[in-house]
Every structure is written in C-alpha cells, then in structure tokens.
Amino acid sequence: MEYESFYNFNYEPFSNVPDPKFFYSSPEHAKVFLRIMYSTQRMKGLIVLTGMVGTGKTTLSRKVLATLMKEKEYLPGMLVLTKNEYPPFWLTSKVAELLQIKEETEDENKIQLIAKRLFEIKKDGRKPIIIIDEANKLSSDENLEELRSIMNIEDEESKLITFILSGMPVLKEIVNRNESLKQRVAYLITLSALSKNSTFDYIKHRLNIAGTNEEIFTEDALEEIYKWSTGRPRLINTICDNALLEGVLLQKKPITGEIVDLAAESLGLKTENG
C-alpha cells in the first residue's frame, strides 16, 4: 500500500536508497563532507572514512561523487564492494577501468598502464578521485598491497590519484596492517550518528524534499523516532517509513508517538532494546 497520496508526497521521503538529493547537511555530516572535498581539491592521496552501520557513509559518498562529477577538473569514480574476498589484481583492473584505460595487457603489467594514464591525466589538468565504498571488504594483504602500489605513483609535485576508503570501523585496523599504506593516510575521519536536534531537522528536511511542509510527525513522534533510532539515518528512515505505513492503515494524520511505537514494535526494536 502506498502512502504518498495520503500524505501528499511527491517522492517517497524515507527510502534507504542513497539518493544525493536527499542528503542533509547536518553539523555531523557537513564537517566530514567539507574535509573530504578539501582532501580531493588538494589531492591528499588517501582518506579513510569510518562509521557504524547506518550512519550515512554511503549517502555521503554518493554526495561527494555527485559533487565531483559536476566539476570538470575531476575524474571521479566509485567502487562498491559486495563480496568478502577479491582475487589478486582485481583492484588494479577496476582502477584501470575507472581511469578509462582501453589497452589490454597481462594483470601484472596493468600498474604500468595506470602510471602512464595518471601522468596523462595530470598533464590534462584533471584530478582522478576514486571512492571505495564498503572498503572494509578489501581485507586481503594482496589487495592492500595493490592499493599501496597504485598510490606509489606520484611525482615531485603532488599525488597523482586520491582514494577515499569508506567502511566499518574495522577498516582502520585493516589499513594499519600495511605499514606503508598506514603512513599514507592523510585524514582518518569518523562519521557519528545524528544528535537529537539533527535527527529532527533530518526528518523535516526529507519531508520538505518529498514535497510537503505540513506537520507529518508530532513532537512526541519525533522524540520516539530518535529514541529507537539513536540518530542513525538508515534506521531513522526505516522507522519513519514503517510509521507512515501504520498511519495510512489507521488513516491517521499526523503521526503520533504511539504510532511510532507500533512501528518500532513491528521492526523488533522493542525486543532488541528490552
């Protein structure tokens, strides 16, 4: 059952698809976004972004990618890791694809093509930026060594490529296993959950983007959403989405704290939190 027409939305406001148009520049996220953009502008080489599940890393990464794609000086690309293991030279091959290298060669020789291409890109006045989402899955020593080898390609003036690694907190430990890679980290950034005020503003922002300025959630509903989500954007979205469905089933406007509690119960959050 759809609730968009009942609440007069133009878009689904709380989808967990990382859509950059719904990005909310909270104090927690704005500072991180600006640090990442500064790092890309200055070609810092390696940025490591970590955060717990659902804190908004992927949405932030998509926002960075969308911003870079609007600027001609950048050559951005993104890898989203979905498996726990990757074979040797997989990363090298993917980086070659993102750098638009058409030449074919043996896996062990692709690093030479990457080096040649990076110098061409610099000569053209552009900056290659590669974002690796779920980078904590890039856990083998061989994969880390490939990353280090690519980052070794530089000249006396600057880094020739910048990587943004985004993943779970364990990513810090993974990077630290390779001492040379560890020493190349320019910024280690932690993305925290939203505060209560930021949570309220986040919800209102998404409702506004969806096309409404009406009161959809009462104050006590917002309090309950924060209570059950602890400020994690993904869980905020899930709770709000379920509460809106409960609301349309009950034909209730606006959503009250009682309805949010029903949604939290249906999601098993009350059991998890005792």
C-alpha positions as CSV (number, residue, x, y, z in Angstrom):
1,M,0.0,0.0,0.0
2,E,1.4,3.4,-1.0
3,Y,1.2,6.3,1.5
4,E,2.5,9.1,-0.8
5,S,-1.0,10.3,-1.9
6,F,-2.4,10.1,1.6
7,Y,0.3,12.4,2.9
8,N,0.7,14.5,-0.3
9,F,4.3,13.5,-1.1
10,N,5.8,13.9,-4.5
11,Y,8.5,11.3,-3.7
12,E,9.0,8.5,-1.2
13,P,10.7,10.5,1.6
14,F,12.4,7.7,3.6
15,S,13.8,5.3,1.1
16,N,17.2,3.8,2.1
17,V,18.4,4.2,-1.5
18,P,21.4,6.6,-1.2
19,D,19.9,9.4,-3.3
20,P,22.1,12.5,-3.2
21,K,19.1,14.8,-3.5
22,F,18.0,13.8,0.0
23,F,21.4,14.5,1.5
24,Y,21.0,16.5,4.7
25,S,24.0,18.7,5.6
26,S,23.8,18.1,9.4
27,P,26.6,19.5,11.6
28,E,27.9,15.9,11.9
29,H,27.9,15.3,8.1
30,A,28.7,18.8,6.9
31,K,32.1,18.9,8.6
32,V,33.0,15.5,7.2
33,F,31.9,16.5,3.7
34,L,34.0,19.6,3.7
35,R,37.1,17.8,4.9
36,I,36.7,15.2,2.2
37,M,36.2,17.9,-0.5
38,Y,39.3,19.7,0.8
39,S,41.2,16.5,0.5
40,T,40.2,15.9,-3.1
41,Q,41.0,19.5,-4.0
42,R,44.5,19.2,-2.6
43,M,45.0,15.7,-3.8
44,K,45.9,14.3,-0.4
45,G,46.2,10.7,-1.6
46,L,44.3,8.7,1.0
47,I,41.3,9.5,3.1
48,V,39.7,6.8,5.4
49,L,36.1,7.4,6.4
50,T,34.6,5.0,9.0
51,G,31.3,4.8,10.9
52,M,28.9,2.3,12.4
53,V,26.2,0.6,10.3
54,G,23.6,3.1,9.2
55,T,25.4,6.3,10.0
56,G,25.2,7.6,6.4
57,K,28.6,6.7,4.9
58,T,27.2,5.6,1.5
59,T,24.8,8.6,1.2
60,L,27.8,10.9,2.0
61,S,30.0,9.1,-0.5
62,R,27.3,9.4,-3.2
63,K,27.0,13.1,-2.4
64,V,30.8,13.5,-2.8
65,L,30.7,11.6,-6.1
66,A,27.8,13.7,-7.4
67,T,29.6,16.9,-6.5
68,L,32.9,15.9,-8.1
69,M,31.1,14.8,-11.3
70,K,29.8,18.4,-11.7
71,E,33.4,19.8,-11.8
72,K,35.5,19.4,-15.0
73,E,38.8,19.3,-13.1
74,Y,37.9,15.9,-11.6
75,L,37.8,12.4,-13.0
76,P,35.8,10.6,-10.3
77,G,34.8,7.0,-10.0
78,M,33.3,4.7,-7.4
79,L,33.6,1.0,-6.5
80,V,31.1,-0.6,-4.2
81,L,32.4,-3.8,-2.7
82,T,29.8,-6.6,-2.2
83,K,32.0,-9.7,-1.6
84,N,34.3,-10.5,1.3
85,E,37.2,-11.7,-0.9
86,Y,38.7,-10.5,-4.1
87,P,41.3,-12.2,-6.3
88,P,44.8,-10.8,-6.9
89,F,44.9,-7.9,-9.4
90,W,41.1,-7.3,-9.1
91,L,41.6,-3.9,-7.7
92,T,44.2,-2.9,-10.2
93,S,41.9,-4.0,-13.1
94,K,39.0,-2.0,-11.7
95,V,41.1,1.1,-11.2
96,A,42.3,0.8,-14.8
97,E,38.6,0.7,-15.9
98,L,37.7,3.7,-13.9
99,L,40.7,5.6,-15.4
100,Q,39.3,4.7,-18.9
101,I,42.3,2.6,-19.9
102,K,41.4,0.7,-23.0
103,E,44.7,-1.1,-23.7
104,E,44.9,-4.8,-22.8
105,T,47.8,-6.4,-21.0
106,E,48.7,-9.0,-18.5
107,D,47.5,-8.4,-15.0
108,E,50.9,-7.9,-13.5
109,N,51.7,-5.2,-16.2
110,K,48.5,-3.1,-15.6
111,I,50.2,-1.0,-13.0
112,Q,52.5,0.4,-15.7
113,L,49.4,1.4,-17.8
114,I,47.9,3.0,-14.8
115,A,51.1,5.0,-14.2
116,K,51.2,6.2,-17.8
117,R,47.5,7.1,-17.7
118,L,47.9,9.1,-14.4
119,F,50.6,11.2,-15.9
120,E,48.4,11.9,-18.9
121,I,45.5,12.9,-16.7
122,K,47.8,15.3,-14.7
123,K,49.0,16.8,-18.0
124,D,45.4,17.5,-18.9
125,G,44.9,19.3,-15.6
126,R,42.5,16.8,-14.1
127,K,42.4,15.1,-10.7
128,P,41.4,11.4,-10.5
129,I,39.4,10.5,-7.4
130,I,38.3,7.0,-6.6
131,I,35.8,6.3,-3.8
132,I,35.7,2.7,-2.5
133,D,32.5,2.0,-0.5
134,E,32.4,-0.9,1.9
135,A,36.2,-0.8,1.7
136,N,36.5,-3.0,4.9
137,K,35.8,-5.9,2.5
138,L,39.1,-5.2,0.8
139,S,40.8,-7.1,3.5
140,S,43.5,-9.4,1.9
141,D,47.1,-8.4,2.1
142,E,47.3,-8.7,-1.7
143,N,44.5,-6.2,-2.2
144,L,46.1,-3.7,0.3
145,E,49.5,-4.1,-1.5
146,E,47.8,-3.3,-4.8
147,L,46.4,-0.2,-3.4
148,R,49.8,0.8,-2.0
149,S,51.4,0.2,-5.3
150,I,49.0,2.4,-7.2
151,M,49.4,5.2,-4.6
152,N,53.2,4.9,-5.0
153,I,52.7,6.5,-8.5
154,E,53.5,10.2,-7.9
155,D,55.8,12.9,-8.9
156,E,57.8,15.5,-7.0
157,E,54.9,18.0,-7.0
158,S,51.9,16.0,-5.9
159,K,49.9,12.8,-5.6
160,L,48.6,11.7,-8.9
161,I,45.5,9.9,-7.5
162,T,43.4,10.2,-4.4
163,F,41.4,7.3,-2.8
164,I,38.5,7.7,-0.4
165,L,38.0,4.5,1.5
166,S,34.7,4.3,3.3
167,G,33.7,1.4,5.6
168,M,33.0,0.0,9.0
169,P,35.3,0.9,12.0
170,V,37.4,-2.3,11.4
171,L,38.7,-0.5,8.2
172,K,41.2,1.3,10.4
173,E,42.7,-2.0,11.6
174,I,42.8,-3.3,8.0
175,V,44.7,-0.3,6.7
176,N,47.0,-0.4,9.7
177,R,48.1,-3.9,8.7
178,N,50.1,-2.4,5.8
179,E,52.6,0.0,7.4
180,S,53.3,1.8,4.2
181,L,49.6,2.3,3.5
182,K,49.0,3.4,7.1
183,Q,51.6,6.2,6.7
184,R,49.9,7.5,3.5
185,V,46.6,8.2,5.3
186,A,46.1,12.0,5.1
187,Y,42.8,12.0,7.1
188,L,41.1,9.5,9.3
189,I,37.5,10.6,9.7
190,T,34.8,9.1,11.8
191,L,31.1,9.7,10.9
192,S,29.0,9.8,14.0
193,A,25.2,9.3,14.5
194,L,23.0,12.4,14.5
195,S,22.2,14.3,17.6
196,K,18.5,14.7,18.7
197,N,18.2,18.1,17.1
198,S,19.9,17.0,13.9
199,T,17.6,14.0,13.8
200,F,14.5,16.2,13.9
201,D,16.0,18.5,11.2
202,Y,16.9,15.5,9.1
203,I,13.3,14.2,9.1
204,K,11.9,17.6,8.3
205,H,14.4,18.1,5.5
206,R,13.5,14.8,3.8
207,L,9.8,15.6,4.1
208,N,10.5,19.0,2.5
209,I,12.4,17.4,-0.4
210,A,9.5,15.0,-0.8
211,G,7.2,17.9,-1.3
212,T,5.5,18.8,1.9
213,N,5.7,21.5,4.6
214,E,2.9,20.0,6.6
215,E,3.3,18.6,10.1
216,I,3.6,14.9,9.4
217,F,5.1,13.8,12.8
218,T,4.1,15.3,16.1
219,E,6.8,16.4,18.6
220,D,6.3,13.2,20.7
221,A,6.6,11.1,17.4
222,L,10.0,12.8,16.7
223,E,11.1,12.0,20.2
224,E,10.2,8.4,19.8
225,I,12.0,8.2,16.4
226,Y,15.2,9.5,18.0
227,K,14.8,7.1,20.9
228,W,14.5,4.0,18.8
229,S,17.0,5.1,16.1
230,T,19.7,6.7,18.3
231,G,20.3,9.1,15.4
232,R,21.4,6.5,12.8
233,P,20.0,7.8,9.4
234,R,19.3,4.4,8.0
235,L,17.2,3.4,11.0
236,I,15.5,6.8,11.1
237,N,14.4,6.1,7.5
238,T,13.2,2.6,8.3
239,I,11.2,3.7,11.4
240,C,9.6,6.7,9.6
241,D,8.7,4.5,6.6
242,N,7.0,2.0,8.8
243,A,5.3,4.6,10.8
244,L,3.9,6.2,7.7
245,L,2.5,2.9,6.6
246,E,0.9,2.3,10.0
247,G,-0.5,5.8,9.7
248,V,-2.2,5.2,6.4
249,L,-3.5,1.9,7.6
250,L,-5.0,3.7,10.6
251,Q,-6.0,6.7,8.5
252,K,-4.2,9.0,11.0
253,K,-2.7,12.4,10.4
254,P,-0.2,13.4,11.8
255,I,1.9,10.5,13.0
256,T,1.9,10.3,16.8
257,G,4.4,8.8,19.2
258,E,2.0,5.9,19.7
259,I,2.1,5.1,16.0
260,V,5.9,5.3,16.0
261,D,6.0,2.8,18.9
262,L,3.8,0.4,16.8
263,A,6.3,0.7,14.0
264,A,9.2,0.1,16.4
265,E,7.5,-3.0,17.7
266,S,6.8,-4.3,14.2
267,L,10.6,-3.9,13.5
268,G,11.5,-5.8,16.6
269,L,13.3,-2.8,18.1
270,K,11.4,-3.0,21.4
271,T,12.6,-6.6,21.8
272,E,16.2,-5.7,21.0
273,N,16.2,-2.8,23.5
274,G,14.5,-4.7,26.2
